[in-house]
Amino acid sequence: MKQLMKKTILVLLMLLLSLSAWARDDDDDDYDDDEDAVEVQAQEEEPVLPIKKNFGFRNRMFELSLFNMGLNVSNDVIAAADLLQKTAVINLDDIMSGIRLDFGMSVTPLSLNFNLKDRWGFGLDLAQIDIFGNVSLSGNLIGLDYADNLTTGVGAAVFVGVVGVPIFFHVKNVKVKIRPSAYLPVLYAEPGVTYSFNGERLSLKYDMEVYSIINLDGIGGDGMGAIQDNFDVNDIPDILNNNLGYDLGLGLEYPLFSWLDLGVDIVNLPVPFMGAKLNHYLKLKDEVYVDTSDIDILDLIDGGDFPEDAYYFPESFEPEYLYNSRGKALYRPFKMLFYVNYRFFDSNLLTLTPQLGFSINRLYPEIGSIEAGLSARLDLGNAFVTTLGTGYLDRNWKHSLDFIFNFRVFEIDLGVSVQSPDFVKSFRGAGAGVNFCLKMGL
């Protein structure tokens, strides 16, 4: 473990030194106020567009972020507007069309960032905790409609981002962002229930595996006592050596004109053969079915017995507690978004940003999803910034309002949102989100 940490630190230091030298060399090609920069610019075959800078407060050279947190919860059945009426109304048609409940929480206790003249910089994110999941019940299951092996159920995960190192620099006038990170899964479960109904036979097959960093045997009954019994502090070095995973964040931004940027952001790009692993898991596997083709209604009316082959229901739902020596490879949800920054009045005062992309998340019955959004950002000298956004993001219709109050030495970021998997209910209070961050620096 010590050798791994030493090698990691050495590689990061070499990378930062290389970026520093690169940035110094690249400064000769930047727009600047001195005459040398003008001469270099004249020698370029193609003009290099200047990078827009904020008027008012400059960005901090050194910044410390404390308690960066976000919380989201939503559903597509019950909205606050329905419950706050004199007579609460719940539409049964909404329930019969399916039920979705989403929840998520993210906390980063500490982040450090260094920024040199907005040309290059690096940072350090420590112990980021992500908890998210969903409950998805198909309308076919609730309404007992025809279906064949329709996946439904519960998906949930807890990831700890042990360390992330965001880096940015410029190649000519293209901004490059890279964020290598190491993460550790704590708990992971994918939807594992399939529903089938052909008009005669109704079947529910469940094959659910809940993976965890420790043995879950006894956790439900003894709580913290069982956790202490199943976890040994001396196992931490082995866990960090054997269970860590690695992924990358990547971003490119190109100023096509002084008022228009083209960009792409990639989140949690998996590193081949370096996914995280979990070994302990509990398993529930069986089937519940009713087959009406084996039932003779007239025979039952005449006092006959209910045929035993017409149904099956397990006597118990006791899980097995198992250990997978190879481990289950786990990756954090992936996302890719293309975007455009359009600056009105050729300044940072008002920026319109449409974005379009996709995400892959195995915690949902349908692992792929389209992502799209539109936001408008008002920037008053980097002292007060507000952003109004709307779109279909993280499988929810979200409408958000974010504020940045920058007092130069310290800053408060605050945001709120309403959201729901259902477009109409996203405006009626079927879900909400809040995020907060405190920053300080020079």
C-alpha positions as CSV (number, residue, x, y, z in Angstrom):
1,M,0.0,0.0,0.0
2,K,2.8,2.4,0.9
3,Q,4.6,1.7,-2.4
4,L,1.3,2.3,-4.3
5,M,0.8,5.7,-2.6
6,K,4.5,6.7,-3.2
7,K,4.2,5.8,-6.9
8,T,0.9,7.7,-7.2
9,I,2.3,10.8,-5.5
10,L,5.4,10.7,-7.7
11,V,3.4,10.4,-10.9
12,L,1.2,13.3,-9.8
13,L,4.2,15.5,-9.0
14,M,5.8,14.7,-12.4
15,L,2.6,15.5,-14.1
16,L,2.2,18.8,-12.4
17,L,5.8,19.8,-13.1
18,S,5.2,18.9,-16.8
19,L,2.0,20.9,-16.9
20,S,3.8,23.9,-15.3
21,A,6.5,23.8,-17.9
22,W,3.9,23.3,-20.6
23,A,1.9,26.3,-19.4
24,R,5.0,28.5,-19.3
25,D,5.9,27.5,-22.9
26,D,2.3,28.0,-24.0
27,D,2.1,31.5,-22.4
28,D,4.2,32.7,-25.3
29,D,1.3,32.0,-27.6
30,D,-1.3,33.7,-25.4
31,Y,-2.8,37.1,-25.8
32,D,-1.1,39.4,-23.4
33,D,-0.4,43.1,-22.9
34,D,3.3,43.0,-23.8
35,E,4.8,43.3,-27.2
36,D,6.4,39.9,-27.4
37,A,2.9,38.2,-27.2
38,V,1.8,40.4,-30.2
39,E,4.8,39.3,-32.2
40,V,4.2,35.6,-31.5
41,Q,0.5,36.0,-32.4
42,A,1.5,37.5,-35.8
43,Q,3.6,34.4,-36.5
44,E,0.7,32.0,-36.1
45,E,-0.9,30.6,-39.2
46,E,-4.3,30.9,-37.7
47,P,-5.4,33.6,-35.2
48,V,-5.8,32.4,-31.6
49,L,-8.9,33.6,-30.0
50,P,-8.6,35.4,-26.6
51,I,-10.0,33.7,-23.6
52,K,-12.8,35.7,-22.1
53,K,-12.1,37.0,-18.6
54,N,-14.6,38.1,-16.0
55,F,-14.8,41.8,-15.1
56,G,-14.9,42.5,-11.4
57,F,-13.4,39.9,-9.0
58,R,-10.8,37.7,-10.5
59,N,-10.9,34.0,-9.8
60,R,-9.1,32.9,-6.6
61,M,-5.6,31.6,-7.0
62,F,-6.0,29.3,-4.0
63,E,-9.4,28.0,-2.9
64,L,-10.6,25.8,-0.1
65,S,-14.1,24.2,-0.3
66,L,-15.8,23.0,2.8
67,F,-18.9,20.8,3.1
68,N,-19.9,20.6,-0.5
69,M,-23.2,18.7,-0.3
70,G,-26.3,18.0,-2.3
71,L,-29.6,16.1,-1.6
72,N,-32.3,15.1,-4.0
73,V,-35.5,13.0,-3.8
74,S,-38.4,12.6,-6.2
75,N,-41.2,10.4,-7.3
76,D,-43.8,10.2,-10.1
77,V,-47.0,9.5,-8.2
78,I,-47.6,11.9,-5.2
79,A,-47.0,15.6,-5.5
80,A,-47.0,18.2,-2.7
81,A,-49.7,20.1,-4.7
82,D,-52.0,17.1,-4.4
83,L,-51.5,16.7,-0.7
84,L,-51.8,20.4,0.3
85,Q,-55.4,20.7,-1.0
86,K,-58.3,20.7,1.4
87,T,-59.1,17.1,0.2
88,A,-55.9,15.2,-0.8
89,V,-56.1,13.6,-4.2
90,I,-54.1,10.7,-5.4
91,N,-54.8,9.6,-9.0
92,L,-55.0,5.8,-9.3
93,D,-54.1,6.1,-13.0
94,D,-50.7,7.4,-12.1
95,I,-50.1,4.4,-9.8
96,M,-51.3,1.9,-12.4
97,S,-48.9,3.4,-15.0
98,G,-45.9,2.6,-12.7
99,I,-44.1,3.9,-9.7
100,R,-40.6,5.5,-9.6
101,L,-38.9,6.8,-6.5
102,D,-35.4,8.3,-6.8
103,F,-33.0,9.5,-4.1
104,G,-29.5,10.8,-4.0
105,M,-27.0,12.5,-1.7
106,S,-23.4,13.7,-2.3
107,V,-21.0,15.1,0.3
108,T,-17.4,16.2,-0.2
109,P,-16.0,17.3,3.1
110,L,-12.9,19.0,1.8
111,S,-11.5,20.2,-1.6
112,L,-8.4,22.2,-2.5
113,N,-7.9,24.1,-5.8
114,F,-5.0,26.1,-7.2
115,N,-5.5,28.3,-10.2
116,L,-2.8,30.2,-12.0
117,K,-4.2,33.1,-14.1
118,D,-7.0,30.8,-15.4
119,R,-4.4,29.1,-17.6
120,W,-3.7,26.0,-15.6
121,G,-4.5,24.6,-12.2
122,F,-5.0,21.5,-10.1
123,G,-6.9,20.4,-7.1
124,L,-7.6,17.7,-4.6
125,D,-11.0,16.3,-3.6
126,L,-11.0,14.1,-0.5
127,A,-13.5,11.5,0.8
128,Q,-16.4,12.3,-1.5
129,I,-19.5,10.2,-0.5
130,D,-22.2,9.4,-3.1
131,I,-25.4,7.6,-2.1
132,F,-28.1,7.1,-4.7
133,G,-30.7,4.6,-5.8
134,N,-34.2,4.1,-7.0
135,V,-37.4,2.0,-6.7
136,S,-38.9,1.1,-10.1
137,L,-42.2,-0.8,-10.3
138,S,-43.5,-1.2,-13.8
139,G,-47.1,-0.4,-14.7
140,N,-47.3,-3.9,-16.3
141,L,-46.6,-5.5,-12.9
142,I,-49.0,-3.3,-10.9
143,G,-51.8,-3.7,-13.5
144,L,-51.0,-7.4,-14.1
145,D,-50.6,-6.7,-17.9
146,Y,-48.9,-8.8,-20.5
147,A,-45.1,-8.8,-20.3
148,D,-42.2,-11.1,-20.9
149,N,-39.1,-10.9,-18.5
150,L,-39.7,-7.3,-17.7
151,T,-37.0,-6.1,-15.3
152,T,-38.1,-4.1,-12.2
153,G,-37.0,-3.7,-8.6
154,V,-34.6,-1.7,-6.5
155,G,-31.2,-0.4,-7.3
156,A,-28.9,1.4,-4.8
157,A,-25.2,2.1,-4.3
158,V,-22.8,3.9,-1.9
159,F,-19.5,5.0,-3.3
160,V,-16.7,6.8,-1.5
161,G,-14.4,8.8,-3.8
162,V,-11.2,8.3,-1.8
163,V,-9.3,11.0,-3.8
164,G,-9.8,13.0,-7.0
165,V,-7.3,15.2,-8.6
166,P,-8.9,17.8,-11.0
167,I,-6.4,19.3,-13.4
168,F,-6.9,21.9,-16.2
169,F,-4.6,23.5,-18.7
170,H,-4.7,25.0,-22.2
171,V,-3.3,23.7,-25.4
172,K,-3.3,26.9,-27.5
173,N,-6.8,28.1,-27.0
174,V,-8.4,24.7,-26.1
175,K,-9.1,24.2,-22.4
176,V,-8.4,20.6,-21.3
177,K,-9.8,19.2,-18.0
178,I,-8.7,15.9,-16.5
179,R,-9.8,14.4,-13.2
180,P,-8.2,11.0,-12.3
181,S,-9.8,9.6,-9.2
182,A,-9.8,6.5,-7.0
183,Y,-13.1,5.3,-5.5
184,L,-14.3,2.6,-3.2
185,P,-17.8,0.9,-3.3
186,V,-19.4,0.3,0.1
187,L,-22.8,-1.1,-1.0
188,Y,-24.1,-2.0,-4.4
189,A,-27.4,-3.6,-5.6
190,E,-28.9,-3.8,-9.1
191,P,-32.6,-4.4,-9.9
192,G,-33.1,-8.2,-9.9
193,V,-36.8,-8.9,-10.3
194,T,-38.3,-10.1,-13.7
195,Y,-42.0,-10.1,-14.3
196,S,-43.8,-12.3,-16.9
197,F,-47.5,-12.7,-17.7
198,N,-48.9,-14.4,-20.8
199,G,-52.6,-14.3,-19.9
200,E,-52.5,-17.6,-18.0
201,R,-49.2,-17.9,-16.1
202,L,-48.0,-15.0,-13.8
203,S,-44.4,-15.3,-12.7
204,L,-42.1,-13.2,-10.5
205,K,-38.5,-14.4,-10.6
206,Y,-36.1,-12.7,-8.3
207,D,-32.3,-13.0,-8.4
208,M,-31.0,-10.3,-6.2
209,E,-27.5,-9.8,-5.0
210,V,-26.5,-7.1,-2.6
211,Y,-22.7,-6.6,-2.5
212,S,-20.9,-4.9,0.4
213,I,-17.5,-4.1,1.7
214,I,-18.1,-6.3,4.7
215,N,-20.1,-9.4,5.5
216,L,-23.8,-8.5,6.0
217,D,-24.7,-11.5,8.0
218,G,-26.4,-10.4,11.2
219,I,-26.5,-6.7,10.3
220,G,-30.3,-6.5,10.2
221,G,-30.7,-7.9,13.7
222,D,-27.7,-6.6,15.7
223,G,-27.1,-3.4,13.9
224,M,-23.9,-1.6,14.8
225,G,-22.8,-4.5,17.0
226,A,-22.8,-6.8,13.9
227,I,-20.9,-4.2,11.9
228,Q,-18.2,-4.1,14.6
229,D,-18.0,-7.9,14.7
230,N,-17.8,-8.1,10.8
231,F,-15.2,-5.3,10.3
232,D,-11.6,-5.3,11.4
233,V,-9.6,-2.1,11.2
234,N,-6.6,-4.2,10.3
235,D,-8.4,-5.1,7.0
236,I,-8.2,-1.5,5.7
237,P,-4.9,-1.8,3.9
238,D,-6.1,-5.0,2.1
239,I,-9.3,-3.3,1.2
240,L,-7.5,-0.3,-0.3
241,N,-5.2,-2.6,-2.2
242,N,-7.9,-5.0,-3.5
243,N,-11.1,-3.2,-3.7
244,L,-10.3,0.3,-5.1
245,G,-11.4,1.3,-8.5
246,Y,-10.1,4.1,-10.8
247,D,-11.9,6.3,-13.4
248,L,-11.4,9.5,-15.2
249,G,-13.2,12.8,-15.8
250,L,-12.4,14.5,-19.1
251,G,-13.5,17.8,-20.6
252,L,-12.6,19.8,-23.7
253,E,-13.7,23.4,-24.4
254,Y,-12.9,25.3,-27.6
255,P,-13.7,29.0,-28.2
256,L,-15.1,29.0,-31.7
257,F,-15.6,32.7,-31.5
258,S,-15.1,35.2,-28.7
259,W,-18.8,34.8,-27.8
260,L,-19.2,31.1,-28.5
261,D,-17.6,28.0,-26.9
262,L,-18.0,24.4,-27.8
263,G,-17.4,21.8,-25.2
264,V,-17.8,18.2,-24.0
265,D,-17.7,16.8,-20.4
266,I,-17.2,13.1,-19.7
267,V,-17.9,11.9,-16.1
268,N,-16.6,8.7,-14.6
269,L,-14.9,7.3,-17.7
270,P,-13.9,3.7,-16.6
271,V,-10.3,2.7,-16.8
272,P,-10.0,-0.7,-18.4
273,F,-9.3,-3.6,-16.0
274,M,-9.2,-1.1,-13.0
275,G,-12.8,-1.2,-11.8
276,A,-13.6,-1.5,-8.1
277,K,-14.5,-4.8,-6.6
278,L,-16.7,-6.1,-3.8
279,N,-16.5,-9.7,-2.5
280,H,-19.1,-10.1,0.2
281,Y,-22.7,-10.4,-0.9
282,L,-26.1,-11.7,0.2
283,K,-28.3,-13.5,-2.4
284,L,-32.0,-14.0,-2.7
285,K,-33.1,-16.3,-5.6
286,D,-36.4,-18.0,-6.2
287,E,-39.7,-17.6,-8.0
288,V,-43.3,-16.9,-7.2
289,Y,-45.9,-18.0,-9.8
290,V,-49.6,-18.7,-10.4
291,D,-50.7,-20.8,-13.5
292,T,-54.4,-20.5,-14.2
293,S,-54.2,-23.1,-17.0
294,D,-53.9,-25.8,-14.4
295,I,-57.0,-24.6,-12.5
296,D,-60.4,-26.2,-13.2
297,I,-63.0,-23.8,-11.9
298,L,-65.9,-26.3,-12.1
299,D,-63.9,-28.8,-10.2
300,L,-63.2,-26.3,-7.5
301,I,-66.9,-25.4,-7.3
302,D,-67.7,-29.1,-6.9
303,G,-65.4,-29.2,-3.9
304,G,-62.2,-30.3,-5.6
305,D,-58.8,-29.5,-4.3
306,F,-56.7,-26.6,-5.5
307,P,-54.0,-28.2,-7.7
308,E,-50.6,-27.9,-6.2
309,D,-48.9,-27.4,-9.6
310,A,-50.9,-24.3,-10.2
311,Y,-48.9,-22.1,-7.9
312,Y,-45.6,-21.8,-6.0
313,F,-44.7,-19.6,-3.1
314,P,-41.4,-20.1,-1.2
315,E,-41.7,-21.0,2.5
316,S,-39.1,-18.4,3.5
317,F,-37.0,-15.5,2.1
318,E,-33.9,-16.2,4.0
319,P,-30.8,-14.8,2.1
320,E,-27.5,-16.6,1.6
321,Y,-24.4,-14.8,2.8
322,L,-21.6,-15.6,0.3
323,Y,-18.1,-14.6,-0.7
324,N,-16.9,-14.1,-4.2
325,S,-13.1,-14.5,-4.3
326,R,-12.8,-12.9,-7.7
327,G,-15.1,-10.0,-6.8
328,K,-17.8,-8.3,-8.7
329,A,-16.4,-5.5,-10.9
330,L,-18.2,-2.2,-10.2
331,Y,-18.1,1.1,-12.0
332,R,-19.7,4.5,-11.1
333,P,-22.5,5.9,-13.3
334,F,-21.1,7.2,-16.6
335,K,-22.2,10.4,-18.4
336,M,-21.2,12.3,-21.5
337,L,-22.6,15.8,-22.2
338,F,-22.0,18.1,-25.2
339,Y,-22.6,21.8,-24.6
340,V,-22.4,25.3,-26.1
341,N,-21.7,28.5,-24.2
342,Y,-23.3,31.5,-26.0
343,R,-22.4,34.8,-24.4
344,F,-24.8,37.6,-25.2
345,F,-23.2,41.1,-25.7
346,D,-19.8,39.3,-26.2
347,S,-19.2,39.3,-22.5
348,N,-19.7,37.1,-19.4
349,L,-22.7,39.1,-18.2
350,L,-25.3,36.7,-19.7
351,T,-24.5,33.2,-20.9
352,L,-26.9,30.7,-22.5
353,T,-25.9,27.0,-22.3
354,P,-27.8,24.2,-24.1
355,Q,-26.5,20.7,-23.5
356,L,-27.2,17.2,-24.9
357,G,-25.8,13.8,-24.1
358,F,-26.4,10.4,-22.5
359,S,-25.7,8.4,-19.3
360,I,-25.2,4.8,-18.4
361,N,-26.4,3.7,-15.0
362,R,-26.9,0.0,-14.1
363,L,-28.9,0.8,-11.0
364,Y,-32.0,1.3,-13.3
365,P,-33.9,-1.4,-15.2
366,E,-33.1,0.5,-18.4
367,I,-29.4,1.3,-18.1
368,G,-29.2,4.0,-20.8
369,S,-30.8,7.4,-20.8
370,I,-30.7,10.6,-22.8
371,E,-29.6,13.8,-21.0
372,A,-30.6,17.3,-22.2
373,G,-30.8,20.7,-20.6
374,L,-30.8,24.5,-21.0
375,S,-29.5,27.0,-18.5
376,A,-29.1,30.8,-18.4
377,R,-26.3,32.3,-16.3
378,L,-26.2,35.9,-15.1
379,D,-22.7,37.0,-13.9
380,L,-22.3,40.4,-12.2
381,G,-18.6,40.8,-12.0
382,N,-18.0,37.4,-10.5
383,A,-19.4,38.8,-7.3
384,F,-23.0,37.6,-7.7
385,V,-23.9,34.8,-10.1
386,T,-27.3,33.2,-10.6
387,T,-28.2,30.3,-12.9
388,L,-31.6,29.2,-14.0
389,G,-31.8,25.8,-15.5
390,T,-34.3,23.2,-16.8
391,G,-34.0,19.8,-18.5
392,Y,-34.1,16.1,-18.3
393,L,-31.0,15.2,-16.2
394,D,-30.2,12.2,-14.1
395,R,-33.5,10.6,-15.3
396,N,-35.6,13.4,-13.8
397,W,-37.2,16.5,-15.1
398,K,-35.3,19.2,-13.1
399,H,-35.9,22.9,-12.8
400,S,-33.2,24.6,-10.8
401,L,-32.1,28.0,-9.4
402,D,-28.5,28.4,-8.2
403,F,-26.8,31.4,-6.6
404,I,-23.1,32.3,-6.0
405,F,-22.4,35.0,-3.4
406,N,-18.7,35.8,-3.8
407,F,-17.3,38.1,-1.1
408,R,-13.8,37.6,-2.5
409,V,-12.2,36.0,0.5
410,F,-15.1,33.6,1.0
411,E,-18.0,32.4,-1.1
412,I,-21.4,30.8,-0.5
413,D,-22.9,28.6,-3.2
414,L,-26.6,27.7,-2.8
415,G,-29.1,26.0,-5.1
416,V,-32.6,24.6,-5.0
417,S,-34.6,22.6,-7.5
418,V,-37.9,20.9,-8.1
419,Q,-37.9,17.6,-10.0
420,S,-39.7,14.4,-10.9
421,P,-39.5,11.5,-13.4
422,D,-42.9,12.8,-14.6
423,F,-42.8,16.2,-16.5
424,V,-46.0,17.6,-15.2
425,K,-45.4,16.5,-11.6
426,S,-42.0,18.2,-11.7
427,F,-43.8,21.5,-11.4
428,R,-46.2,20.3,-8.7
429,G,-43.7,19.4,-6.0
430,A,-43.2,15.7,-6.5
431,G,-39.5,16.1,-5.7
432,A,-37.0,18.6,-4.6
433,G,-33.2,19.1,-4.3
434,V,-30.9,21.4,-2.5
435,N,-27.1,22.0,-2.7
436,F,-24.7,24.0,-0.6
437,C,-21.0,24.8,-0.5
438,L,-18.8,27.2,1.5
439,K,-15.5,28.3,-0.2
440,M,-12.7,30.5,0.9
441,G,-9.3,31.6,-0.4
442,L,-7.2,34.3,-2.0
